[in-house]
Amino acid sequence: MSSEPGEKRDDVGRDRGPERVETVVIGAGQAGLATGYHLARRGREFVILDTRERVGDNWRCHWDSLRLYSPARVGGLPGMRFPAPPTSYPTKDEMADFLESYVSTFELPVRTGVRVTRVSREDGHYVVTTDRSSLRCDNVVVASGTFGRTPYVPDLAGELDPGIMAMHSSAYKNLAQLRPGGVLVVGASHSGGDIAFEAGAAGHPTVLSGPIHGEIPFDIESGRARVIFPILMLLARHLLTIKTPLGRKMRPQIRAHGGPLIRVKRADLARVGVELVPARTVGVSDGLPALDGGRVLDVANVVWCTGFRQDFSWIDLPATGDDGWPLETRGVVPSSPGLYFVGLAFQYAFASMLVGGVGRDAAYVVGQLCAREPTGRRVASSLEAA
């Protein structure tokens, strides 16, 4: 009988324990792949694990009309530009295909369809347990998502009338899912604004509930944006960092609240008839959603654009604080040498949560990893610096 991937067996079929590898990277999104690039460039031994069946599916799963909020010229990853006109805004599927091409181009060792269920430490090494097997390693790099991958839906959602079509934004794909009638979009960040605009433009009476945390004061696809965007990227990379007073002030706010309206603005929403209501959705009355202040909305659909929750409960180590965020500095966890994070919101700078900003964080983490293990096992790599 053959063994599961990742399990080693001797010549007579006895189990020899977990597979041995120097570094395990958890997550094959842009953060994990950028980390893989830098590990490969240094000739390190590693494997990237991802729960989805195909590289890029973390982008393909979003709603159909989603496009990046930054242009292609800043949407590349280390060693590879995005293959599109520099001022264009790629679709979510184009981004997914780019990630898949990135893996192929640099021959990164990605294993898909593997869910990590536990990370623990035993006898001075880390053990990464998956739904298939386990791996024993010196280093673990967690690159599983910017804001966490557990959809957050308030408890009151369970009290809604079952006749209301209610879904989290992670389950929303297109207008065909909505029932005829009104739509309540809960959460006025950029995703909430985009979905509310789409519903309103299609003729659904739409309410967007919750405070708006500002908006980008220009059309991001205009000629003006081509001049302004490089300046914004400069600020996002070098001014808004954990090393500056302004960056340290903004970091907890950005992590705790939704982002500003980016592509769709207040005026755009008003133009298609979307009602902007600063009040939060706080309860249910006779099966219908109720706003702070008592207003009850008779709607046929509710889309929860309420974000995601950090869930690192599968890391069996004291690596997170009371707020659920990792206790790290630039991705390095001081209390657990060899444990790292890449791709967190505002990990080092505002740009950390952007596709074009994750490469710097990945390079730093890999540099720290290699400094810790200067004699670690090395493998041949076409990316290794001469």
C-alpha positions as CSV (number, residue, x, y, z in Angstrom):
1,M,0.0,0.0,0.0
2,S,1.4,3.4,-1.0
3,S,2.0,6.1,1.6
4,E,0.3,9.5,1.7
5,P,2.3,12.5,0.2
6,G,4.7,13.8,2.9
7,E,5.1,10.4,4.7
8,K,8.3,8.5,4.4
9,R,8.4,4.7,4.6
10,D,11.3,2.4,4.7
11,D,12.0,-0.5,2.4
12,V,9.7,-2.9,4.3
13,G,6.8,-0.4,4.5
14,R,7.3,0.8,8.1
15,D,6.4,4.5,8.7
16,R,9.5,6.6,9.2
17,G,7.6,9.7,10.4
18,P,7.0,13.1,9.0
19,E,8.7,14.4,5.9
20,R,11.7,16.6,6.6
21,V,12.1,20.0,4.9
22,E,14.0,23.1,6.0
23,T,11.1,25.6,5.6
24,V,7.3,25.3,5.2
25,V,5.5,28.3,3.7
26,I,1.7,28.2,4.4
27,G,-0.3,29.9,1.7
28,A,0.3,30.2,-2.1
29,G,-1.2,33.7,-2.5
30,Q,1.0,36.6,-3.5
31,A,2.7,36.7,0.0
32,G,3.6,33.0,0.0
33,L,4.8,33.1,-3.6
34,A,7.0,36.2,-3.0
35,T,8.5,34.4,0.0
36,G,9.1,31.3,-2.2
37,Y,10.9,33.4,-4.8
38,H,13.3,34.8,-2.2
39,L,13.9,31.4,-0.7
40,A,14.6,29.9,-4.1
41,R,16.9,32.8,-5.0
42,R,19.0,32.0,-1.9
43,G,19.0,28.3,-2.8
44,R,17.0,27.2,0.3
45,E,15.0,24.1,0.7
46,F,11.3,24.7,1.1
47,V,7.7,23.8,0.2
48,I,4.6,26.0,-0.2
49,L,1.3,24.5,1.0
50,D,-2.1,25.8,0.0
51,T,-5.6,24.6,0.8
52,R,-7.0,25.4,-2.6
53,E,-6.9,23.1,-5.6
54,R,-5.3,25.5,-8.0
55,V,-2.9,28.4,-7.5
56,G,-4.7,31.7,-7.8
57,D,-8.0,30.4,-6.6
58,N,-7.8,32.8,-3.6
59,W,-8.5,35.5,-6.3
60,R,-10.8,33.5,-8.5
61,C,-13.3,33.0,-5.6
62,H,-14.1,36.8,-5.5
63,W,-17.1,38.4,-7.1
64,D,-17.0,38.4,-10.9
65,S,-16.6,42.1,-11.5
66,L,-13.8,42.7,-9.1
67,R,-10.7,44.4,-10.5
68,L,-7.5,45.4,-8.6
69,Y,-7.5,48.8,-7.0
70,S,-3.9,49.5,-8.1
71,P,-2.6,49.5,-11.7
72,A,-0.7,46.7,-13.3
73,R,2.6,48.6,-13.2
74,V,2.6,48.1,-9.4
75,G,0.9,44.8,-9.4
76,G,3.9,42.6,-10.1
77,L,5.8,40.3,-7.8
78,P,9.6,40.0,-7.2
79,G,11.3,39.2,-10.5
80,M,8.2,39.4,-12.7
81,R,6.1,42.3,-13.9
82,F,2.4,42.0,-14.4
83,P,1.8,41.1,-18.1
84,A,-0.7,43.9,-18.9
85,P,-0.6,47.6,-20.0
86,P,1.0,49.5,-17.0
87,T,-2.0,51.8,-16.5
88,S,-4.7,49.1,-16.7
89,Y,-6.4,47.5,-13.7
90,P,-6.3,43.7,-13.9
91,T,-9.4,41.6,-13.3
92,K,-9.4,39.1,-10.4
93,D,-9.0,36.2,-12.9
94,E,-6.1,37.9,-14.6
95,M,-4.4,38.2,-11.2
96,A,-5.1,34.6,-10.5
97,D,-3.6,33.5,-13.8
98,F,-0.5,35.7,-13.1
99,L,0.1,33.9,-9.8
100,E,-0.2,30.6,-11.6
101,S,2.3,31.7,-14.2
102,Y,4.6,33.0,-11.5
103,V,4.8,29.5,-10.0
104,S,5.5,28.0,-13.4
105,T,8.1,30.5,-14.4
106,F,10.2,30.2,-11.2
107,E,9.4,26.5,-10.7
108,L,8.2,27.1,-7.1
109,P,7.5,23.9,-5.1
110,V,3.8,24.4,-4.4
111,R,1.5,21.6,-3.2
112,T,-2.2,22.5,-3.6
113,G,-5.2,20.9,-2.0
114,V,-3.4,20.6,1.3
115,R,-5.0,22.1,4.4
116,V,-2.7,22.9,7.4
117,T,-4.5,21.9,10.6
118,R,-1.8,22.5,13.2
119,V,1.6,24.0,13.7
120,S,3.4,22.9,16.9
121,R,6.9,22.6,18.2
122,E,8.5,19.4,19.2
123,D,12.2,18.6,20.2
124,G,13.4,21.9,18.8
125,H,11.7,21.6,15.5
126,Y,8.3,22.7,14.1
127,V,5.7,20.1,13.0
128,V,3.2,21.2,10.4
129,T,0.3,18.8,10.4
130,T,-2.0,18.7,7.4
131,D,-5.1,16.8,6.4
132,R,-2.8,14.5,4.5
133,S,0.4,14.1,6.5
134,S,2.9,16.0,8.6
135,L,6.1,17.8,7.9
136,R,9.0,18.4,10.3
137,C,10.9,21.7,9.6
138,D,13.2,24.4,11.1
139,N,11.1,27.3,9.9
140,V,7.5,28.1,9.3
141,V,6.3,31.1,7.3
142,V,2.6,31.8,7.7
143,A,1.3,33.6,4.6
144,S,-2.4,32.7,4.8
145,G,-4.0,36.1,4.3
146,T,-4.0,39.9,4.9
147,F,-6.9,40.2,7.2
148,G,-7.6,36.6,8.0
149,R,-9.6,34.1,6.0
150,T,-12.6,33.4,8.3
151,P,-15.6,35.4,7.1
152,Y,-17.1,37.5,9.9
153,V,-20.9,37.6,10.1
154,P,-22.6,39.1,13.2
155,D,-24.7,36.8,15.3
156,L,-27.9,38.6,14.4
157,A,-27.6,37.2,10.9
158,G,-29.1,33.9,12.3
159,E,-32.3,35.8,13.3
160,L,-33.2,37.0,9.8
161,D,-36.2,35.7,8.0
162,P,-35.2,32.6,6.1
163,G,-36.9,34.1,3.0
164,I,-34.2,36.8,2.9
165,M,-31.2,35.9,0.6
166,A,-28.3,36.6,3.0
167,M,-24.7,36.0,2.2
168,H,-21.2,37.1,3.1
169,S,-19.3,39.1,0.5
170,S,-16.9,36.1,0.1
171,A,-19.9,34.1,-1.2
172,Y,-21.2,36.9,-3.5
173,K,-20.4,36.3,-7.2
174,N,-22.9,38.3,-9.3
175,L,-26.3,39.8,-9.4
176,A,-27.9,36.5,-10.5
177,Q,-27.7,35.4,-6.8
178,L,-30.0,38.2,-5.6
179,R,-33.7,37.9,-5.4
180,P,-36.0,40.6,-6.8
181,G,-36.4,43.5,-4.4
182,G,-34.3,45.6,-2.0
183,V,-30.7,45.0,-1.0
184,L,-29.0,45.9,2.2
185,V,-25.2,45.9,2.0
186,V,-23.7,46.0,5.5
187,G,-20.2,47.5,5.7
188,A,-19.2,50.6,3.8
189,S,-15.6,49.8,2.8
190,H,-14.5,49.5,-0.8
191,S,-15.9,46.0,-1.2
192,G,-19.3,47.1,0.2
193,G,-19.2,50.2,-2.0
194,D,-18.5,48.1,-5.1
195,I,-21.3,45.6,-4.5
196,A,-23.8,48.2,-3.5
197,F,-23.0,50.1,-6.7
198,E,-23.5,47.0,-8.8
199,A,-26.9,46.2,-7.1
200,G,-28.1,49.8,-7.4
201,A,-27.0,50.1,-11.1
202,A,-29.1,47.0,-11.8
203,G,-32.2,48.6,-10.4
204,H,-32.3,47.1,-6.9
205,P,-33.4,49.5,-4.2
206,T,-30.1,49.5,-2.3
207,V,-29.1,50.7,1.2
208,L,-25.4,50.8,2.2
209,S,-25.2,50.6,6.0
210,G,-22.3,51.8,8.1
211,P,-19.8,54.6,8.4
212,I,-17.6,55.4,5.4
213,H,-13.9,55.6,6.3
214,G,-13.1,58.2,3.7
215,E,-12.6,57.9,0.0
216,I,-9.8,58.3,-2.5
217,P,-10.4,61.9,-3.8
218,F,-9.9,61.2,-7.5
219,D,-10.9,58.7,-10.2
220,I,-8.3,56.0,-9.9
221,E,-8.6,55.3,-13.7
222,S,-8.2,58.9,-14.8
223,G,-5.2,60.6,-16.4
224,R,-4.8,62.5,-13.2
225,A,-4.4,59.2,-11.3
226,R,-1.4,58.3,-13.4
227,V,0.4,61.2,-11.9
228,I,-0.9,60.9,-8.4
229,F,-0.6,57.1,-7.9
230,P,3.2,56.9,-7.9
231,I,3.2,59.6,-5.2
232,L,0.7,57.6,-3.2
233,M,2.8,54.5,-3.5
234,L,5.8,56.4,-2.3
235,L,3.9,57.4,0.8
236,A,2.5,54.0,1.3
237,R,5.9,52.4,1.1
238,H,8.1,54.9,3.0
239,L,6.0,57.4,5.0
240,L,3.2,55.2,6.4
241,T,5.4,52.6,8.2
242,I,5.9,51.3,11.7
243,K,9.0,53.5,11.9
244,T,7.1,56.8,11.6
245,P,4.8,58.4,14.1
246,L,2.0,58.8,11.5
247,G,2.4,55.2,10.4
248,R,2.3,53.9,14.0
249,K,-0.9,56.0,14.6
250,M,-2.6,54.7,11.5
251,R,-1.7,51.0,11.8
252,P,-4.3,50.0,14.5
253,Q,-7.0,52.0,12.8
254,I,-6.3,50.3,9.4
255,R,-6.3,46.9,11.0
256,A,-9.5,47.5,13.0
257,H,-11.7,49.1,10.3
258,G,-12.6,48.7,6.7
259,G,-10.7,50.6,4.0
260,P,-11.9,53.8,2.3
261,L,-14.0,53.9,-0.9
262,I,-11.5,53.5,-3.8
263,R,-13.0,52.9,-7.2
264,V,-16.7,53.7,-6.3
265,K,-17.3,57.0,-4.5
266,R,-20.2,58.5,-2.6
267,A,-21.3,60.5,-5.8
268,D,-21.2,57.3,-7.9
269,L,-23.4,55.5,-5.3
270,A,-25.9,58.4,-5.2
271,R,-26.0,58.5,-9.0
272,V,-27.4,54.9,-9.2
273,G,-29.8,55.5,-6.3
274,V,-27.9,53.8,-3.4
275,E,-29.0,55.2,-0.1
276,L,-26.0,55.8,2.2
277,V,-26.9,55.3,5.9
278,P,-24.1,55.9,8.4
279,A,-26.1,53.9,11.0
280,R,-24.9,50.4,11.6
281,T,-27.0,47.3,11.3
282,V,-27.4,46.2,14.9
283,G,-30.5,43.9,15.2
284,V,-33.5,42.1,13.7
285,S,-37.1,43.1,14.1
286,D,-39.8,40.6,12.9
287,G,-37.1,38.9,10.8
288,L,-36.0,42.1,9.1
289,P,-32.7,43.9,9.6
290,A,-32.8,46.9,12.0
291,L,-30.4,49.8,12.0
292,D,-29.0,51.6,15.0
293,G,-31.7,54.1,15.9
294,G,-34.6,51.7,15.2
295,R,-35.2,51.9,11.5
296,V,-36.2,48.5,10.1
297,L,-35.5,47.7,6.4
298,D,-37.9,45.6,4.4
299,V,-35.4,44.0,2.0
300,A,-35.1,40.8,0.1
301,N,-31.3,40.5,0.2
302,V,-28.5,41.2,2.7
303,V,-24.9,41.1,1.8
304,W,-22.5,41.1,4.7
305,C,-19.4,43.1,3.7
306,T,-18.2,42.8,7.3
307,G,-14.7,41.5,6.6
308,F,-12.8,38.6,8.0
309,R,-11.5,37.5,11.3
310,Q,-8.0,36.5,12.1
311,D,-7.9,32.9,13.1
312,F,-4.6,31.5,14.1
313,S,-6.0,29.0,16.6
314,W,-4.3,26.2,14.6
315,I,-0.9,27.6,15.6
316,D,-0.3,25.8,18.8
317,L,2.2,28.3,20.1
318,P,2.0,31.6,22.0
319,A,2.3,33.6,18.8
320,T,-0.8,36.0,19.0
321,G,-2.0,38.7,21.2
322,D,-5.4,39.3,22.8
323,D,-6.6,41.0,19.6
324,G,-5.8,37.9,17.5
325,W,-3.0,39.5,15.6
326,P,0.5,37.9,15.6
327,L,3.0,39.1,18.1
328,E,5.6,39.9,15.4
329,T,8.0,42.7,14.3
330,R,8.2,42.9,10.6
331,G,7.0,39.4,10.4
332,V,9.5,37.9,12.9
333,V,8.1,36.3,16.0
334,P,10.7,36.8,18.8
335,S,9.1,34.3,21.2
336,S,9.2,31.5,18.6
337,P,12.5,31.6,16.7
338,G,11.9,30.2,13.2
339,L,8.3,31.3,13.0
340,Y,7.5,34.1,10.6
341,F,4.5,35.9,9.0
342,V,4.2,37.6,5.6
343,G,1.3,39.4,4.1
344,L,-0.3,40.8,7.2
345,A,-2.1,44.2,6.9
346,F,0.4,46.9,7.7
347,Q,3.1,44.4,8.5
348,Y,5.7,47.0,7.9
349,A,4.0,49.7,5.9
350,F,0.6,50.5,4.4
351,A,1.9,49.0,1.2
352,S,2.3,45.6,2.9
353,M,-1.4,44.8,2.1
354,L,-0.9,45.6,-1.6
355,V,0.3,43.1,-4.2
356,G,3.1,45.4,-5.2
357,G,4.2,45.9,-1.6
358,V,4.4,42.3,-0.3
359,G,7.8,41.6,-2.0
360,R,9.7,43.9,0.4
361,D,8.3,42.2,3.4
362,A,9.0,38.7,2.0
363,A,12.6,39.7,1.3
364,Y,13.1,40.9,4.8
365,V,11.6,37.8,6.4
366,V,13.7,35.5,4.2
367,G,16.8,37.5,5.1
368,Q,16.1,37.0,8.8
369,L,15.4,33.3,8.3
370,C,18.6,32.8,6.4
371,A,20.6,34.7,9.1
372,R,19.2,32.4,11.7
373,E,20.1,29.2,9.8
374,P,23.3,30.1,7.9
375,T,24.3,26.5,7.4
376,G,20.8,25.2,6.5
377,R,20.4,22.7,3.7
378,R,20.6,24.2,0.3
379,V,19.1,23.1,-3.0
380,A,20.0,23.9,-6.6
381,S,18.0,26.9,-7.9
382,S,18.0,28.8,-11.2
383,L,17.1,31.9,-9.2
384,E,20.1,31.8,-6.9
385,A,22.2,34.9,-7.2
386,A,25.5,34.4,-8.9
